[in-house]
Amino acid sequence: MTTLEAFAPAKLGPATLRNRIIKSATFEGMTPKGVVTDELIDFHRKFAAGGVGMTTVAYCAVAPEGRTSAGQLQWTEETAPGLRRLTDAIHAEGAAVSAQIGHAGAVANPKSNGHKAITSSRHFHLTTLSFAEAASEADIDRIVEAHAHAARAATEAGFDAIELHFGHGYLISSFLSPKLNHRNDSYGGSLKNRARFARRTARAVRDAVGTKIAVIAKVSMDDGVPGGFWLAEAITVVRWLEEDGTLDGVVLTAGSSLENPLYTFRGDAPLREFGALMPQPQKLGIKLVGKHFLRTYPYTDAYLLDHARQIRDAVDLPLVLLGGITGKESIDLAMREGFEFVQMGRALLSDPNLIKTIEEEGHGQTLCIHCNKCITTIYGGTRCVLRP
C-alpha cells in the first residue's frame, strides 16, 4: 500500500485540492434569515486562509421541512447570490469548498419550520415533543429530485464538491436503520430496500451534475444504538454505492442525532449547556434524564479508525476518515492506513490556522480538550468556547 502525502495536491473526482485535509461540516448557526451572511463567509474564509484543502458549508437543506431550524440555508433563488459570494471568497484564499446537502428528517424542528417532520416510519420525537410522520413514496420522489436540484444549484454557485448527508439519523439515514424503518413497501425490510433511497439519491445527483463537480456521501458506519444501522450493513451499502459509480468518495461517520448524538463526538457531555438551550419541559427532561440520552464515551485520537479500516478493506472508493483527527500524527496515521482524505472539525474550531502551522513547522496538534461545549453554540454562531 502506498502512503499518500497529506500536504500535496490531490484529486477528488474532478476537483483538485491543494492538500488532503477537509474542514468537516459543523453547522454554523450564522444564517438567521436563511441567507448567506458576512459572518458565514468569514467563518469559512478563516479555515481556507488557515490552510485546509477544502471547507464544507453545513448544512444546506433540500426542502423546507428538511431544515433542523427555520434559519438554515435552503436551495432557493434568494440564497444563490450569497452562495456565489461565499465560494468566490474561499477560492480567493486558495481552497476548495463543498456544500453538504440533505434532508434532516425527524431531526428537523417542525415548530420552527412550520412544516411537519417526515421520516422513514412514524415515531415520537422526544426532543421536539412531536410526531414525525412516515414519508410517502411521493415524498421520496420529491426529495430525490430536490437533491438533484440542489446539486445543480451548487454547481452554478461555484462549489467544487457536494457532500450528501446519509448519516446521523437524518432522513436517508433513518431509512437505512432497521430500528427506525418499519416500512412494508419497497423502501423497507431488506437492506436492499432500505438502501434504495440512498442509491436513488446518489444516482439522481450524479446524473444532474455529471463530472462538473465532485460528489461524496457521508455514511454512518454505526448508529451507536442496539438494533440500529451498523458496520456489517454499512460495508455492504458502501460497496453498492461504489458499484453504482455515483460517488467520488465516502466520508465515514457514526452516531445518530436522534438516538445517541455524542457517539459521534466522544468526550464530555455538557449537560448544563445543552439544558440551557432548551425550552420547558425539555429543559427539565435534560436535567432529570439527560445523562441517559447524552451518553459519554471516552475520547481517543482517530476513534473511528477500527470501523473505518473494515470499509477500507472492502472497497477501492476514496474514503475520508474523520473522528479525532487532531494534528500531524493522526493525519499521517490516516494516510498510512490507506485513507485518501481526512476531515477535521473541533480541532479547527480550536485553531483555524492548524494546517498552515503544520505545513510551516512540520508538526502541530490542536489544543481542543473535547469538552464538546462548541456543540451547544451551533444556533448562535459555532465557535470554540475556550478560544478568545
C-alpha positions as CSV (number, residue, x, y, z in Angstrom):
1,M,0.0,0.0,0.0
2,T,1.3,3.4,-1.0
3,T,1.3,6.0,1.8
4,L,-0.1,9.3,0.4
5,E,1.4,12.7,1.1
6,A,-1.2,14.6,3.0
7,F,0.1,18.0,2.1
8,A,0.4,17.6,-1.6
9,P,-2.3,18.4,-4.2
10,A,-4.9,15.7,-4.5
11,K,-7.8,14.9,-6.9
12,L,-11.3,14.4,-5.5
13,G,-13.3,13.4,-8.6
14,P,-13.0,16.4,-11.0
15,A,-11.8,18.7,-8.2
16,T,-8.2,19.4,-7.3
17,L,-7.5,20.2,-3.6
18,R,-4.2,21.7,-2.5
19,N,-4.0,19.1,0.2
20,R,-5.9,16.2,1.7
21,I,-7.3,18.0,4.7
22,I,-11.0,18.9,4.7
23,K,-12.8,21.1,7.2
24,S,-15.8,19.0,8.1
25,A,-19.4,20.2,8.2
26,T,-20.1,21.8,11.6
27,F,-23.4,23.6,11.5
28,E,-22.5,27.3,11.7
29,G,-25.7,29.0,13.0
30,M,-24.9,32.1,11.1
31,T,-27.9,32.4,8.7
32,P,-30.8,33.6,11.0
33,K,-32.8,34.7,7.9
34,G,-31.9,31.7,5.8
35,V,-29.4,33.6,3.6
36,V,-25.7,33.8,3.5
37,T,-24.2,36.4,5.8
38,D,-20.8,38.0,6.1
39,E,-20.3,36.1,9.3
40,L,-20.8,32.8,7.5
41,I,-18.3,33.8,4.8
42,D,-15.7,34.9,7.4
43,F,-16.2,31.7,9.3
44,H,-15.2,29.6,6.3
45,R,-12.6,32.0,5.0
46,K,-10.6,31.6,8.2
47,F,-10.2,27.9,7.6
48,A,-9.3,28.5,3.9
49,A,-6.7,31.1,5.0
50,G,-5.5,28.6,7.6
51,G,-4.5,26.1,5.0
52,V,-7.2,23.4,4.5
53,G,-7.7,21.9,1.1
54,M,-11.4,22.3,1.3
55,T,-14.0,23.6,3.7
56,T,-17.6,22.3,4.0
57,V,-20.7,24.5,4.3
58,A,-23.2,22.9,6.5
59,Y,-26.0,22.2,6.4
60,C,-27.9,23.1,3.2
61,A,-31.4,21.7,3.2
62,V,-33.1,20.4,0.0
63,A,-36.6,21.1,1.2
64,P,-38.3,23.5,3.7
65,E,-39.4,20.7,6.0
66,G,-35.8,19.3,5.9
67,R,-34.2,22.1,7.9
68,T,-33.3,21.4,11.5
69,S,-34.5,25.0,12.1
70,A,-36.0,27.8,10.1
71,G,-32.8,29.8,9.7
72,Q,-30.9,27.1,7.8
73,L,-29.9,27.6,4.2
74,Q,-32.1,26.1,1.6
75,W,-31.5,25.9,-2.2
76,T,-33.7,28.8,-3.4
77,E,-33.2,31.8,-5.8
78,E,-32.7,34.0,-2.7
79,T,-29.7,32.1,-1.5
80,A,-27.9,31.8,-4.8
81,P,-26.1,35.2,-4.9
82,G,-24.8,34.8,-1.3
83,L,-23.6,31.3,-2.0
84,R,-21.6,32.6,-5.1
85,R,-20.1,35.3,-2.9
86,L,-19.1,32.6,-0.4
87,T,-17.5,30.3,-2.9
88,D,-15.6,33.2,-4.5
89,A,-14.2,34.2,-1.1
90,I,-13.0,30.7,-0.4
91,H,-11.4,30.3,-3.8
92,A,-9.6,33.6,-3.3
93,E,-7.8,32.0,-0.3
94,G,-6.7,29.1,-2.4
95,A,-9.1,26.5,-1.0
96,A,-11.9,24.4,-2.5
97,V,-15.4,24.5,-1.0
98,S,-18.1,21.8,-0.6
99,A,-21.8,22.0,0.2
100,Q,-23.3,19.5,2.5
101,I,-26.8,18.8,1.2
102,G,-29.6,16.7,2.6
103,H,-32.9,16.4,4.5
104,A,-33.0,16.3,8.3
105,G,-36.0,14.0,8.5
106,A,-37.1,13.6,12.1
107,V,-34.1,15.7,13.3
108,A,-35.9,18.7,11.8
109,N,-37.8,21.1,14.1
110,P,-41.4,21.2,12.9
111,K,-42.3,24.1,15.3
112,S,-39.5,26.3,13.9
113,N,-40.0,25.3,10.3
114,G,-43.8,25.4,10.2
115,H,-43.8,22.1,8.4
116,K,-44.4,18.6,9.8
117,A,-41.3,16.5,10.0
118,I,-41.1,13.3,8.0
119,T,-39.0,10.2,8.4
120,S,-38.9,6.5,7.4
121,S,-41.7,5.4,9.8
122,R,-43.9,7.4,12.1
123,H,-42.5,7.9,15.6
124,F,-42.5,10.3,18.5
125,H,-39.5,12.6,18.8
126,L,-38.6,13.4,22.4
127,T,-36.5,16.5,21.5
128,T,-39.4,18.3,19.8
129,L,-42.2,16.6,21.7
130,S,-44.0,15.9,18.4
131,F,-44.6,13.1,15.9
132,A,-42.6,12.7,12.7
133,E,-44.7,11.2,10.0
134,A,-43.7,8.4,7.6
135,A,-42.6,9.8,4.2
136,S,-44.9,8.7,1.3
137,E,-43.5,7.4,-1.9
138,A,-44.4,10.8,-3.4
139,D,-42.3,12.5,-0.7
140,I,-39.4,10.2,-1.6
141,D,-39.7,11.1,-5.3
142,R,-39.9,14.8,-4.5
143,I,-36.9,14.7,-2.2
144,V,-34.8,12.7,-4.7
145,E,-35.5,15.4,-7.3
146,A,-34.8,18.1,-4.7
147,H,-31.3,16.7,-4.2
148,A,-30.7,16.8,-7.9
149,H,-31.9,20.4,-8.0
150,A,-29.6,21.3,-5.1
151,A,-26.7,19.7,-6.8
152,R,-27.3,21.7,-10.0
153,A,-27.6,24.9,-7.9
154,A,-24.4,24.1,-6.0
155,T,-22.6,23.7,-9.4
156,E,-23.9,27.0,-10.6
157,A,-22.9,28.7,-7.3
158,G,-19.3,27.6,-7.8
159,F,-18.9,24.8,-5.3
160,D,-16.2,22.2,-6.0
161,A,-18.0,19.3,-4.3
162,I,-21.3,18.2,-2.8
163,E,-21.5,16.1,0.4
164,L,-24.7,14.0,0.5
165,H,-25.9,13.6,4.1
166,F,-26.7,9.9,4.6
167,G,-25.8,9.8,8.3
168,H,-26.7,10.7,11.9
169,G,-30.4,9.7,11.8
170,Y,-31.3,12.3,9.2
171,L,-33.9,11.3,6.6
172,I,-32.0,8.9,4.4
173,S,-30.1,7.5,7.4
174,S,-33.5,6.7,9.0
175,F,-34.4,4.6,6.0
176,L,-31.1,2.6,6.4
177,S,-31.8,1.9,10.1
178,P,-33.7,-1.4,10.8
179,K,-34.6,0.1,14.2
180,L,-36.3,3.2,12.7
181,N,-37.5,1.8,9.4
182,H,-40.7,-0.3,9.8
183,R,-42.0,0.1,6.3
184,N,-43.5,-2.8,4.3
185,D,-43.1,-1.2,0.8
186,S,-40.1,-1.3,-1.5
187,Y,-38.2,1.1,0.9
188,G,-38.4,-1.2,4.0
189,G,-37.5,-4.6,5.2
190,S,-34.4,-5.9,3.4
191,L,-31.1,-4.0,3.4
192,K,-31.5,-3.7,-0.4
193,N,-34.9,-2.0,0.1
194,R,-33.7,0.2,3.0
195,A,-30.7,1.4,0.8
196,R,-32.9,2.2,-2.2
197,F,-33.5,5.8,-1.2
198,A,-29.8,6.5,-0.7
199,R,-28.8,4.9,-4.0
200,R,-31.6,6.7,-5.9
201,T,-30.5,10.0,-4.5
202,A,-26.8,9.5,-5.4
203,R,-27.8,8.4,-8.9
204,A,-30.1,11.5,-9.4
205,V,-27.3,13.8,-8.2
206,R,-24.7,12.2,-10.4
207,D,-27.0,12.4,-13.4
208,A,-27.8,16.0,-12.6
209,V,-24.1,17.2,-12.5
210,G,-22.1,14.6,-14.4
211,T,-18.4,15.3,-13.9
212,K,-18.8,19.0,-13.3
213,I,-18.4,18.7,-9.5
214,A,-17.2,16.1,-7.0
215,V,-20.0,14.0,-5.3
216,I,-19.3,12.4,-2.0
217,A,-21.6,11.0,0.7
218,K,-21.4,11.0,4.5
219,V,-22.4,7.5,5.6
220,S,-22.8,6.3,9.2
221,M,-20.9,3.1,10.0
222,D,-22.8,2.6,13.3
223,D,-25.8,4.4,14.8
224,G,-24.5,3.6,18.3
225,V,-27.8,2.0,19.4
226,P,-28.9,-1.6,19.7
227,G,-30.8,-2.7,16.6
228,G,-29.7,0.3,14.6
229,F,-27.7,0.5,11.3
230,W,-24.2,-0.8,12.0
231,L,-20.9,-1.8,10.4
232,A,-21.8,-5.1,8.7
233,E,-24.6,-3.4,6.7
234,A,-22.6,-0.2,6.2
235,I,-19.9,-2.2,4.4
236,T,-22.5,-3.6,2.0
237,V,-24.1,-0.2,1.4
238,V,-20.8,1.4,0.6
239,R,-19.9,-1.5,-1.8
240,W,-23.2,-0.9,-3.6
241,L,-22.6,2.8,-3.8
242,E,-19.2,2.0,-5.3
243,E,-20.7,-0.4,-7.8
244,D,-23.3,2.2,-8.8
245,G,-20.5,4.5,-9.9
246,T,-22.3,7.5,-8.5
247,L,-19.7,8.8,-5.9
248,D,-16.2,10.2,-5.9
249,G,-15.7,9.3,-2.3
250,V,-17.3,8.5,1.1
251,V,-17.0,10.2,4.4
252,L,-17.1,7.6,7.2
253,T,-19.0,8.7,10.3
254,A,-21.0,7.3,13.2
255,G,-23.8,8.1,15.7
256,S,-27.3,9.4,15.5
257,S,-28.5,12.9,16.3
258,L,-31.9,11.3,17.1
259,E,-30.8,8.5,19.4
260,N,-27.2,8.8,20.5
261,P,-25.6,12.1,19.5
262,L,-22.4,12.1,21.5
263,Y,-21.4,8.7,20.0
264,T,-20.4,10.9,17.0
265,F,-18.1,13.1,19.0
266,R,-16.8,11.3,22.1
267,G,-15.5,13.2,25.1
268,D,-17.5,15.2,27.6
269,A,-21.3,15.6,27.7
270,P,-22.0,19.3,28.5
271,L,-25.5,18.7,30.1
272,R,-25.8,22.1,31.7
273,E,-25.1,23.9,28.5
274,F,-27.5,21.7,26.5
275,G,-30.2,22.2,29.1
276,A,-29.8,26.0,28.8
277,L,-30.7,25.8,25.1
278,M,-34.0,24.0,25.7
279,P,-37.4,25.4,26.4
280,Q,-39.5,23.8,29.1
281,P,-40.4,20.9,29.6
282,Q,-37.3,19.7,27.6
283,K,-35.1,21.7,29.9
284,L,-36.4,19.7,32.9
285,G,-36.0,16.5,30.9
286,I,-32.4,17.2,30.2
287,K,-31.8,17.9,33.9
288,L,-33.6,14.6,35.0
289,V,-32.6,12.1,32.4
290,G,-30.1,13.9,30.1
291,K,-27.2,11.6,31.1
292,H,-29.1,8.7,29.6
293,F,-29.6,10.4,26.2
294,L,-26.3,12.3,26.1
295,R,-24.2,9.4,27.0
296,T,-20.4,9.9,27.2
297,Y,-17.7,7.9,25.5
298,P,-14.0,8.0,26.2
299,Y,-12.1,10.2,23.7
300,T,-9.1,8.9,21.8
301,D,-7.5,10.2,18.7
302,A,-8.7,8.5,15.4
303,Y,-11.5,6.9,17.4
304,L,-13.4,5.7,14.2
305,L,-10.4,4.0,12.7
306,D,-11.2,0.5,13.7
307,H,-14.6,0.6,12.0
308,A,-13.2,2.5,9.0
309,R,-10.5,0.0,8.4
310,Q,-13.1,-2.6,7.7
311,I,-14.7,-0.5,5.0
312,R,-11.3,0.4,3.7
313,D,-10.6,-3.3,3.2
314,A,-13.9,-3.8,1.3
315,V,-13.8,-1.1,-1.3
316,D,-11.5,0.9,-3.6
317,L,-13.5,4.0,-3.5
318,P,-11.7,7.0,-2.0
319,L,-12.5,7.3,1.7
320,V,-12.4,10.2,4.1
321,L,-11.5,9.5,7.7
322,L,-12.9,11.7,10.5
323,G,-13.3,11.4,14.2
324,G,-10.3,12.5,16.4
325,I,-8.1,13.8,13.6
326,T,-6.3,16.3,15.8
327,G,-2.8,17.1,14.3
328,K,0.0,15.8,12.2
329,E,0.3,12.5,13.9
330,S,-3.3,11.5,13.3
331,I,-3.3,12.9,9.7
332,D,-0.2,10.8,8.9
333,L,-1.8,7.8,10.6
334,A,-4.8,8.1,8.3
335,M,-2.6,8.3,5.2
336,R,-0.6,5.2,6.3
337,E,-3.9,3.3,6.8
338,G,-4.9,4.0,3.2
339,F,-7.4,6.8,3.5
340,E,-7.3,9.4,0.8
341,F,-8.5,12.3,2.9
342,V,-9.3,13.4,6.4
343,Q,-11.9,15.7,7.9
344,M,-11.3,17.8,10.9
345,G,-14.0,19.7,12.9
346,R,-13.4,20.6,16.6
347,A,-9.6,20.7,16.0
348,L,-10.0,23.5,13.5
349,L,-12.6,25.3,15.6
350,S,-9.9,25.4,18.3
351,D,-7.2,26.5,15.9
352,P,-8.2,27.6,12.3
353,N,-4.5,28.0,11.4
354,L,-3.5,24.5,12.4
355,I,-2.9,23.2,8.9
356,K,-0.7,26.2,8.0
357,T,1.2,25.7,11.2
358,I,1.9,22.0,10.4
359,E,3.0,22.8,6.9
360,E,5.3,25.5,8.0
361,E,6.8,23.9,11.1
362,G,6.5,20.1,10.3
363,H,4.4,19.4,13.4
364,G,1.3,20.6,15.2
365,Q,-1.5,19.5,17.4
366,T,-4.8,21.0,18.4
367,L,-5.4,22.4,21.9
368,C,-9.0,21.1,21.8
369,I,-9.8,19.3,25.0
370,H,-13.0,17.6,23.6
371,C,-15.3,19.3,26.1
372,N,-18.0,19.4,23.4
373,K,-19.2,22.8,24.5
374,C,-18.8,24.0,21.0
375,I,-21.8,21.8,20.0
376,T,-24.0,23.9,22.2
377,T,-23.1,27.1,20.3
378,I,-24.4,26.0,16.9
379,Y,-27.6,28.1,16.9
380,G,-25.8,31.3,18.0
381,G,-22.6,31.1,16.0
382,T,-20.5,28.0,16.2
383,R,-17.2,28.5,18.0
384,C,-14.7,27.1,20.4
385,V,-15.8,28.4,23.8
386,L,-12.3,28.3,25.2
387,R,-10.8,30.4,22.3
388,P,-10.8,34.2,23.0
